[in-house]
Amino acid sequence: MRLTRAAEYAIRCMVYLSTRGQGVLTSRQEIATKADIPTHFLAKIAQDLARANLIEIRQGARGGFVLSRDPAKITLLEVVETMIGEIYLNDCVARPDSCKVAYDCSVHRVWMTAREQLRETLNKVTFDQLIKENSCIPTITTGEIGTDSLDTSLPNTHDKLQ
């Protein structure tokens, strides 16, 4: 599985807005610049995030985006699935009737287990946790948001992959 560019940019947008805090109006240009997202792409992403009630879009010269909820209540899974739809690793998981042996198939059971584990992992991570760690946004470092509040409870996936 690979995330779409839109999902990657949506995560960056949400990370940046989370550093600003719930209810803080932030201009589209600021987010685009700080999170390294093309402005035309950000406008499209914002529409999806707004439909999911993750952000509010304010129009006009003094417009921008506002994080609608507390970053501690927004999960990485929610943002990813807002952008790409519900995560399925294979057609037999998304549409079991497309496969003649889906429920009796050992491979299907592996896909189901992997899907459940991935969704569970993404659902455990909230945006308040993400902003306490090294960020995916090039212009934000832990020094800018404070290293005294680092949360080491996030899984270090690099160590687990080795």
C-alpha positions as MATLAB code, in Angstrom:
seq = 'MRLTRAAEYAIRCMVYLSTRGQGVLTSRQEIATKADIPTHFLAKIAQDLARANLIEIRQGARGGFVLSRDPAKITLLEVVETMIGEIYLNDCVARPDSCKVAYDCSVHRVWMTAREQLRETLNKVTFDQLIKENSCIPTITTGEIGTDSLDTSLPNTHDKLQ';
ca = [
       0.000    0.000    0.000;
       1.180    3.470   -0.829;
      -0.441    6.743    0.210;
      -1.575    9.137   -2.465;
       0.041   12.545   -2.785;
      -3.255   14.065   -1.627;
      -3.195   11.984    1.565;
       0.416   12.930    2.242;
      -0.371   16.621    1.778;
      -3.514   16.332    3.913;
      -1.439   14.873    6.748;
       1.062   17.746    6.434;
      -1.780   20.260    6.452;
      -3.308   18.702    9.549;
       0.065   18.514   11.307;
       0.659   22.195   10.630;
      -2.833   23.236   11.726;
      -2.403   21.090   14.845;
       0.731   23.036   15.779;
      -1.344   26.227   15.516;
      -4.158   24.778   17.641;
      -7.892   24.248   17.430;
      -9.839   27.316   16.337;
      -6.825   29.310   15.094;
      -7.323   30.869   11.653;
      -4.328   30.194    9.408;
      -3.992   31.509    5.873;
      -3.863   29.089    2.975;
      -0.596   30.665    1.832;
       1.036   30.162    5.234;
       0.059   26.503    5.316;
       1.190   25.983    1.715;
       4.555   27.589    2.411;
       5.266   26.059    5.815;
       3.981   22.574    4.949;
       5.448   22.589    1.421;
       2.118   21.974   -0.321;
       1.273   23.504   -3.725;
      -1.497   26.078   -3.087;
      -3.794   24.742   -5.826;
      -3.487   21.246   -4.344;
      -4.106   22.551   -0.835;
      -7.437   24.053   -1.917;
      -8.630   20.645   -3.182;
      -7.403   18.833   -0.079;
      -9.068   21.367    2.199;
     -12.457   20.652    0.653;
     -12.174   16.963    1.591;
     -10.946   17.807    5.097;
     -13.803   20.283    5.549;
     -16.413   17.731    4.383;
     -15.056   15.409    7.084;
     -15.440   18.209    9.678;
     -11.716   18.209   10.388;
     -11.213   21.813    9.311;
     -13.340   24.843    8.547;
     -12.690   26.919    5.437;
     -13.162   30.664    5.791;
     -13.434   32.655    2.575;
     -12.326   36.192    1.810;
      -9.244   38.353    2.074;
      -8.814   37.415    5.728;
      -9.817   33.827    5.123;
      -7.984   30.601    5.630;
      -8.380   27.320    7.438;
      -9.278   26.534   11.030;
      -8.739   23.219   12.788;
     -12.256   22.191   13.863;
     -11.372   19.756   16.617;
      -8.796   19.148   19.286;
      -5.718   17.474   17.697;
      -5.901   14.869   20.491;
      -9.230   13.734   19.035;
      -8.128   13.436   15.399;
      -6.432   10.210   14.366;
      -4.076    9.554   11.513;
      -6.526    6.884   10.309;
      -9.321    9.419   10.073;
      -7.275   11.756    7.868;
      -5.896    8.968    5.677;
      -9.319    7.432    5.112;
     -10.833   10.866    4.465;
      -8.433   11.217    1.565;
      -8.235    7.682    0.134;
     -11.375    6.001    1.422;
     -11.472    3.052    3.741;
      -8.233    1.088    3.683;
      -8.391   -2.252    1.907;
      -5.270   -4.126    0.910;
      -6.807   -6.222   -1.851;
     -10.015   -6.492   -3.865;
     -11.011   -9.657   -2.028;
     -11.082   -7.644    1.205;
     -12.940   -4.672   -0.279;
     -15.393   -6.801   -2.237;
     -15.450  -10.381   -0.947;
     -18.056  -11.338   -3.553;
     -15.458  -10.609   -6.268;
     -13.531  -13.706   -5.228;
     -14.956  -17.210   -5.381;
     -13.005  -18.451   -2.357;
     -12.478  -15.282   -0.290;
     -13.657  -16.628    3.054;
     -12.009  -20.004    2.682;
      -8.746  -18.571    1.359;
      -5.661  -18.461    3.581;
      -4.347  -15.414    1.700;
      -7.638  -13.563    2.297;
      -7.242  -14.153    6.034;
      -3.718  -12.665    5.898;
      -5.007   -9.569    4.044;
      -7.781   -9.155    6.630;
      -5.358   -9.434    9.544;
      -2.899   -7.004    7.947;
      -5.709   -4.540    7.215;
      -6.971   -4.694   10.792;
      -3.460   -4.202   12.194;
      -2.739   -1.246    9.904;
      -6.043    0.463   10.713;
      -5.507   -0.175   14.435;
      -2.000    1.320   14.311;
      -3.155    4.435   12.432;
      -6.137    4.814   14.756;
      -3.885    4.874   17.839;
      -1.916    7.896   16.606;
      -3.410   11.332   17.142;
      -2.239   14.656   15.763;
      -1.308   15.984   19.184;
       1.145   13.062   19.404;
       2.487   13.722   15.917;
       3.324   17.358   16.607;
       5.354   16.336   19.641;
       7.630   14.179   17.481;
       9.882   15.154   14.608;
       7.525   16.468   12.004;
       6.923   15.553    8.372;
       6.882   19.279    7.672;
      10.334   20.515    6.657;
      10.024   23.911    8.330;
       8.855   22.619   11.699;
      11.373   21.078   14.019;
      10.963   19.847   17.544;
      12.971   22.878   18.665;
      10.224   25.162   17.375;
       7.430   23.339   19.164;
       9.353   22.434   22.289;
      11.362   19.327   23.016;
      10.293   19.162   26.633;
       6.911   17.797   25.558;
       8.146   14.952   23.365;
       5.928   11.908   23.555;
       7.951    8.743   23.304;
       4.878    6.519   23.338;
       4.636    6.501   19.536;
       5.938    3.294   18.033;
       9.341    3.534   16.403;
       8.483    1.689   13.214;
      12.017    1.977   11.853;
      13.343   -0.214   14.673;
      10.592   -2.777   14.139;
      11.296   -3.079   10.425;
      14.928   -3.992   10.904;
];
